[in-house]
Amino acid sequence: MGERRFAPRLATAGGDRLLMALAAALAVSTVVAVVAPLLGHEPRVYLWAGEGYAAWTALMWPAFLAGVLWRSRAQIRRLRHRLDRTDTRLADMAATTREWTWEADSRLVISSCGPAVARLLGRAPSEMVGRSMFDFIDDADVPRARSIFAAAVENWTGWDDVALTWLHADGHKVVMIGNAVPVLGTHGGVAGFRGARTVVSSERLTPALVDAARHIQRIIEGEAVTVALQPVIDLTTHEWIAAEALARFTDGSSPSTVFPMAEEVGRAADLELLTLSRALDALSVLPEGVALSVNASPVCVLDQRFADALAEHRDILSRVILEITEHSAVASYPEIQAVLDPLRRLGLRLAVDDTGAGYASFHHILNLRPDIIKIDRSLIIDIDRDLARRSFITAIMLLALDLGASVTAEGIERPEELDALTTLGVDHAQGYLICRPSTDADEWERWRHTHWIERPYAALT
C-alpha cells in the first residue's frame, strides 16, 4: 500500500522538475536573444541567437504547453479525489451523528437532509427533501417559527437554540432544539440556511412536557426574568456584607417549578445564564462594600458562555460570590475546577449552597474547597432545641476552619435560631427574620441605612 502511494508522488515530483527545467531553458534562451543584439561587435552571436531561439521556441513551446496541460490534469484529478473524500467524510458524519443535519433554500424548502431525521421524526430523508419545513412543524409553533425565519432573512443571520415542536410520522409531537447559519448568495442576500437539530428527550414527549418546553422558550426569548435580592449579614459586626440574587419570573411562575422544568426539557443552562446576566446587572446598585451572590449549577458552569459572561466583569469579580447548587453527585470536578480556577484568581469567591440538604454538597466542599459554606434551612430548623443539629453544625464549622472558609446560615426565621447560631460561631446569616427577598430598588436603597440584627428588618411574629 505504501509503494502505491509513493509512486504517484515520485511521478508528480519528476513532472514538476521537468516543467521547471523547460521553463528555465526558455527563460535562458529569451535572455540570450534579447542581450545578443546589444553585443554589436559580434553579429554572428546575434544571428546565431536569433536563429537558435526561433528553432528552440518552435520545438520547446509545444512541449512546455503539453507539460502544463498534463500537470493541470493531474491537479484536477487530485482535487476531485479530495472532494470525493470530503463528501465521503461528510456523509459519514451525517450518517453517524445523532443530530438532524439539513440545508434549505431561502424559503426553507429542504434541499439536503441528514439520515438522523429517520430516527428523530420517523421520516426518510427523501420524504423531507423538496418540502417546506413548515409542513412538519406543529401548527401551534408555526407563527413563531415564521417570525424567527423572517428575522433571520432580513438580518442575514441564523438562529441559536430555538426549540420548536415537530410532528413525528406516527402522529406524536417531538420538541427539538435547533441552530442555523445563513448561506449567502453570490450577489448578496440570503440564499438559504444550513443547520442541525437535536431532540430534547430521547423518549416520546407527553403533552405536558411539550407545553413545558414552550413555556421555557417563551421565558428565554422574552427574557422574562427579574431579580430579587436578599441581604446577608455579618453576625459579628452586624453589617450588610452581601446580597443573594434570586430569580423571579414576570409571569408569576415559581422558580422551584421553572428551573426543574427547564432541566427536564434540556434548557437549564440557557435559563441559568439568562438569570446570571440579570443578576450581574444588579451589582451596580449595591454599595461598594457589599458583594453579590449568584447561583449556578455545575452544568451551567461547564457551559462556555458562563466563563465568557463572568470574564466580561473581570474588574469587579472580587465582589461576586458564585454559589454552586446541585442535589446530585457530579463526576466532572476537574472540569469545573478548570473553569473556576482562572476566575477565582481574578477575585471570584466560591460558595457551596444547600450544605446538609443532600450528600452532593459535601462532595462539592471536599472537591472544590470553597471560600464560603452555606448551611441549608433543613439544619437550621429548631437548632435551639435540637442537640443533634447543633452537633452537626459544629462539625461543619470545624471543616470550614480547616478549609479556611466562612460559614453562612440560610433560612433563619426565629430569634432563638439566630441566637443559637451566633453562639456556635457562625459567621453570616440570611433569612426571613433578617429580611425577605425584594425586587424593589427603593427598598434596596433603604437597606444602606438599616440597623440589622438588633432590630430585624422583617422579623416574623
C-alpha positions in Angstrom: 0.0 0.0 0.0 2.9 2.4 0.8 4.6 1.7 -2.5 1.4 2.6 -4.4 1.1 5.9 -2.6 4.8 6.6 -3.0 5.0 6.0 -6.8 2.5 8.8 -7.8 4.4 11.2 -5.6 7.6 10.4 -7.4 5.9 10.8 -10.8 4.4 14.1 -9.7 7.8 15.4 -8.4 9.5 14.3 -11.6 7.0 16.1 -13.7 7.4 19.2 -11.7 11.1 19.1 -12.1 10.8 18.6 -15.9 8.5 21.6 -16.2 10.8 23.7 -14.2 13.7 22.7 -16.4 11.8 23.6 -19.6 10.8 26.9 -18.1 14.4 27.7 -17.1 15.6 26.8 -20.6 13.1 29.1 -22.3 14.0 31.9 -19.9 17.7 31.5 -20.7 17.2 31.4 -24.4 15.0 34.5 -24.2 17.6 36.4 -22.3 20.3 35.5 -24.8 18.0 36.6 -27.7 17.4 39.9 -26.1 21.0 40.6 -24.9 22.7 39.4 -28.2 21.7 42.5 -30.2 23.4 44.6 -27.6 26.7 42.8 -28.5 27.2 44.8 -31.7 30.8 43.7 -32.1 29.7 40.1 -32.6 27.0 40.0 -35.3 27.4 36.3 -35.6 26.3 35.9 -32.0 23.1 37.8 -32.8 22.4 35.8 -35.9 23.1 32.6 -34.0 21.0 33.6 -31.1 18.1 34.8 -33.2 18.0 31.7 -35.4 18.7 29.4 -32.4 15.9 31.0 -30.3 13.4 30.7 -33.2 14.2 27.0 -33.6 14.2 26.4 -29.8 10.8 28.1 -29.5 9.3 26.1 -32.3 10.4 22.9 -30.5 10.0 23.6 -26.8 6.9 25.7 -26.5 4.6 22.9 -27.6 6.4 20.6 -25.2 6.1 23.1 -22.4 2.4 23.7 -23.1 1.8 19.9 -23.2 3.6 19.6 -19.8 1.4 22.3 -18.3 -1.7 20.7 -19.5 -0.6 17.3 -18.2 0.2 18.9 -14.8 -3.1 20.6 -14.7 -5.0 17.4 -15.5 -3.1 15.7 -12.6 -4.1 18.5 -10.2 -7.7 18.3 -11.3 -7.7 14.6 -10.6 -6.2 15.1 -7.2 -8.8 17.9 -6.4 -11.6 15.6 -7.5 -10.2 12.8 -5.3 -10.0 15.2 -2.3 -13.6 16.4 -2.9 -14.8 12.8 -3.1 -13.0 12.0 0.2 -14.5 15.1 1.7 -18.0 14.2 0.5 -17.5 10.7 2.0 -16.5 12.1 5.3 -19.4 14.5 5.4 -21.7 11.6 4.5 -20.2 9.5 7.3 -20.6 12.3 9.8 -24.2 12.8 8.7 -24.9 9.1 9.0 -23.4 8.7 12.5 -24.4 12.0 14.2 -27.4 11.9 16.4 -28.4 15.4 15.2 -30.5 16.0 12.2 -28.4 18.0 9.7 -30.1 19.8 7.0 -29.9 22.5 4.3 -32.7 24.6 2.9 -33.3 27.4 0.4 -34.4 30.9 1.2 -38.0 29.8 1.6 -37.0 26.9 4.0 -37.7 24.3 1.4 -35.4 21.4 2.3 -32.7 20.7 -0.3 -30.5 18.4 1.8 -31.4 16.2 4.7 -29.3 14.0 7.0 -30.3 10.4 7.8 -30.8 11.2 11.6 -34.3 12.6 10.7 -35.5 9.0 10.3 -34.6 8.3 14.0 -35.9 11.7 15.3 -39.1 12.1 13.2 -39.6 8.7 11.7 -39.3 10.1 8.2 -36.9 9.2 5.4 -34.6 12.0 4.1 -36.2 11.6 0.6 -39.6 12.4 2.2 -38.2 15.6 3.6 -36.3 16.9 0.5 -38.3 19.3 -1.6 -40.8 20.1 1.1 -41.1 23.1 3.4 -40.0 22.8 7.0 -43.3 24.4 8.0 -45.1 21.3 6.8 -43.5 19.3 9.7 -43.8 21.9 12.5 -46.7 21.7 14.9 -49.4 24.3 14.0 -49.1 26.0 17.4 -45.4 26.8 16.7 -45.7 27.8 13.0 -46.3 31.5 13.6 -43.3 31.8 15.9 -41.2 29.8 13.5 -42.2 32.1 10.6 -41.3 35.1 12.7 -37.8 33.7 13.6 -37.3 32.8 10.0 -38.3 36.2 8.7 -36.0 38.0 11.1 -33.1 35.7 10.0 -33.7 36.6 6.3 -34.0 40.3 7.0 -30.9 40.5 9.2 -28.7 38.0 7.3 -28.4 35.9 10.5 -29.2 32.4 11.6 -30.7 31.3 14.9 -29.4 29.7 18.1 -31.1 27.2 20.5 -34.6 27.6 19.1 -37.0 25.0 20.5 -39.9 24.0 18.2 -42.4 21.2 18.3 -42.3 18.9 15.3 -44.7 16.2 14.1 -43.4 12.6 14.1 -44.6 10.4 11.3 -46.7 8.3 13.7 -48.5 11.5 14.9 -46.8 12.2 18.3 -45.0 15.5 18.9 -41.3 15.9 19.3 -39.6 19.0 20.7 -36.2 19.7 19.1 -33.7 22.5 19.7 -32.0 23.8 16.5 -29.3 26.1 15.3 -28.8 27.5 11.8 -26.4 29.8 9.8 -27.2 31.7 6.7 -25.9 30.7 3.2 -25.2 33.9 1.4 -25.7 34.2 -2.4 -23.0 35.4 -4.8 -24.9 38.7 -5.3 -25.7 39.3 -1.6 -28.7 38.4 0.4 -29.6 35.1 2.0 -29.7 32.2 -0.5 -30.6 29.6 2.2 -29.8 28.1 5.6 -28.0 25.1 6.9 -28.1 23.8 10.4 -28.8 21.0 12.8 -31.4 19.9 15.3 -31.5 17.6 18.2 -34.4 16.2 20.2 -34.9 17.4 23.7 -35.6 13.9 25.0 -35.0 10.5 23.5 -38.4 9.4 24.9 -41.7 10.4 23.4 -42.7 13.7 25.0 -46.0 14.0 26.8 -48.3 16.9 26.0 -47.3 18.4 29.4 -43.6 18.2 28.5 -44.3 19.8 25.2 -46.1 22.7 27.0 -43.2 22.9 29.4 -40.7 23.3 26.6 -42.8 26.1 25.1 -43.1 27.8 28.4 -39.3 27.8 28.9 -38.8 29.0 25.4 -41.1 32.0 25.9 -39.3 32.9 29.1 -35.9 32.8 27.4 -37.0 34.5 24.2 -38.8 37.3 26.1 -36.0 37.5 28.8 -38.9 37.4 31.3 -36.7 37.2 34.3 -36.2 39.7 37.1 -34.0 39.6 40.2 -34.9 39.7 43.9 -32.2 40.5 46.4 -31.9 39.1 50.0 -29.3 40.6 52.3 -26.6 38.5 54.1 -25.5 39.9 57.5 -22.2 39.5 59.4 -23.0 38.2 62.8 -20.0 39.8 64.4 -20.2 43.3 63.1 -23.9 43.2 62.2 -23.1 44.8 58.9 -24.6 44.1 55.5 -21.9 42.3 53.6 -23.7 40.6 50.6 -26.9 40.2 48.8 -28.1 36.9 47.2 -29.7 37.3 43.8 -32.8 35.2 43.4 -34.7 34.7 40.1 -38.2 35.8 39.7 -40.3 35.3 36.6 -42.6 38.1 35.2 -45.4 35.6 34.6 -45.5 34.7 38.3 -44.1 31.2 37.9 -42.3 29.8 40.9 -38.5 29.3 40.5 -38.9 26.0 42.3 -41.1 24.9 39.4 -39.5 26.6 36.4 -35.8 25.5 37.0 -36.6 21.8 37.2 -38.9 22.2 34.2 -36.0 23.8 32.2 -33.7 20.9 33.2 -36.3 18.4 32.1 -36.6 19.9 28.6 -32.9 20.5 28.2 -32.8 24.2 28.7 -31.4 24.5 32.2 -28.1 26.2 31.2 -29.9 28.6 28.9 -32.2 29.7 31.7 -29.5 29.9 34.3 -27.3 32.0 32.0 -30.1 34.5 31.4 -30.7 34.7 35.2 -26.9 35.2 35.8 -26.9 38.1 33.3 -29.8 39.7 35.1 -28.2 39.2 38.5 -24.9 40.7 37.5 -26.7 43.9 36.3 -27.9 44.3 39.9 -24.3 44.7 41.2 -24.2 48.3 40.1 -26.9 49.3 42.6 -25.2 47.7 45.6 -22.9 49.7 48.0 -19.2 49.3 47.3 -18.6 47.0 50.2 -21.5 44.7 49.5 -20.9 41.6 47.4 -23.4 39.9 45.0 -24.1 36.2 45.4 -25.3 34.4 42.3 -26.3 30.8 41.7 -25.2 28.3 39.1 -25.4 24.6 38.7 -22.3 22.5 37.6 -24.0 22.1 34.2 -24.2 25.8 33.8 -20.6 26.3 34.9 -19.3 23.9 32.3 -21.1 25.9 29.5 -18.6 28.0 27.7 -21.0 31.0 27.8 -20.7 31.0 31.7 -17.0 31.8 31.7 -17.4 34.4 29.0 -20.2 36.1 31.0 -18.1 36.4 34.1 -15.0 37.4 32.2 -16.8 40.5 31.0 -17.0 41.6 34.6 -13.4 40.8 35.5 -12.8 44.2 37.0 -15.5 43.6 39.7 -15.2 39.8 40.2 -13.9 40.4 43.7 -17.4 41.5 44.6 -19.0 38.4 43.1 -19.8 35.2 45.0 -20.7 32.1 43.0 -23.0 29.6 44.7 -22.7 26.1 43.3 -26.1 24.4 43.5 -26.8 20.8 42.9 -28.5 18.0 44.7 -26.9 15.0 43.0 -23.4 13.7 42.5 -21.1 15.3 39.9 -18.4 13.4 38.2 -16.7 16.3 36.5 -14.9 18.2 39.3 -11.6 18.6 37.4 -13.5 20.2 34.5 -15.4 22.5 36.9 -12.1 23.5 38.6 -10.5 24.2 35.2 -13.3 26.7 34.6 -13.4 28.3 38.0 -9.7 28.5 38.9 -8.9 31.3 36.5 -11.9 33.2 37.7 -11.0 32.7 41.3 -7.6 34.1 40.6 -9.3 37.2 39.4 -11.1 37.5 42.7 -14.3 35.4 42.3 -15.3 33.7 45.6 -16.9 30.3 45.6 -19.7 29.1 47.9 -21.3 25.7 48.2 -25.0 26.1 48.7 -27.6 23.9 50.5 -25.0 22.1 52.7 -26.8 19.5 54.6 -29.7 19.1 52.2 -28.0 16.2 50.4 -24.8 14.2 50.1 -23.7 16.2 46.9 -23.0 19.4 48.8 -20.3 17.6 50.9 -18.7 16.3 47.7 -18.7 19.8 46.4 -17.0 21.0 49.6 -14.3 18.4 49.6 -13.5 18.7 45.9 -13.9 22.4 45.2 -12.6 23.8 48.5 -15.0 26.8 48.6 -14.5 30.1 50.3 -18.0 30.0 51.9 -20.1 27.1 53.1 -23.9 27.9 53.2 -25.9 25.8 55.7 -29.3 24.7 54.4 -32.5 25.7 56.2 -33.2 22.0 57.0 -30.3 22.1 59.5 -31.4 25.4 61.0 -34.9 24.4 62.0 -35.2 24.2 65.8 -31.5 24.3 66.2 -32.0 26.0 69.6 -33.8 22.8 70.8 -32.1 20.0 68.8 -28.8 18.9 70.1 -28.1 16.7 67.1 -28.4 19.7 64.7 -26.1 21.7 66.9 -23.5 19.0 66.8 -23.8 18.7 63.0 -23.3 22.5 62.5 -20.3 22.3 64.9 -18.8 19.7 62.7 -19.3 21.9 59.6 -17.7 24.8 61.5 -14.6 22.6 62.1 -14.5 21.6 58.5 -14.7 25.2 57.4 -11.9 26.1 59.8 -9.6 23.5 58.2 -10.5 24.8 54.7 -10.1 28.5 55.7 -13.8 29.1 54.7 -16.5 31.1 56.3 -20.0 29.8 57.2 -23.3 31.3 56.3 -26.6 30.1 57.8 -29.6 30.3 55.5 -33.3 30.4 56.2 -33.3 31.9 59.7 -36.8 32.6 60.8 -36.8 32.8 64.6 -34.8 34.9 67.0 -33.9 31.7 69.0 -32.3 30.2 65.9 -30.3 33.3 65.3 -29.1 33.3 69.0 -28.0 29.6 68.8 -26.1 30.1 65.5 -24.3 33.2 66.9 -23.3 31.1 70.0 -21.9 28.4 67.7 -19.7 31.0 65.9 -21.5 31.0 62.5 -20.1 33.9 60.5 -23.0 35.2 58.4 -26.8 35.0 58.5 -29.6 35.1 55.9 -33.3 34.5 56.2 -36.8 35.9 56.7 -36.0 37.0 60.3 -33.5 39.4 58.9 -35.1 40.4 55.6 -37.3 38.9 52.9 -36.2 38.9 49.3 -37.2 42.0 47.4 -37.4 43.2 43.8 -37.9 46.8 44.9 -34.9 49.0 44.1 -36.1 51.6 46.6 -36.1 49.0 49.4 -32.5 48.0 48.4 -31.6 51.6 48.9 -33.1 51.7 52.4 -31.0 48.7 53.3 -28.0 51.0 53.3 -29.3 52.6 56.5 -31.0 49.7 58.2 -29.9 48.6 61.7 -29.6 44.8 61.3 -29.9 42.1 63.9 -30.7 44.4 66.9 -33.9 45.4 65.2 -34.6 42.8 62.4 -35.9 44.5 59.3 -38.7 42.0 58.6 -38.9 39.9 61.8 -41.6 37.3 61.9 -44.1 37.3 64.7 
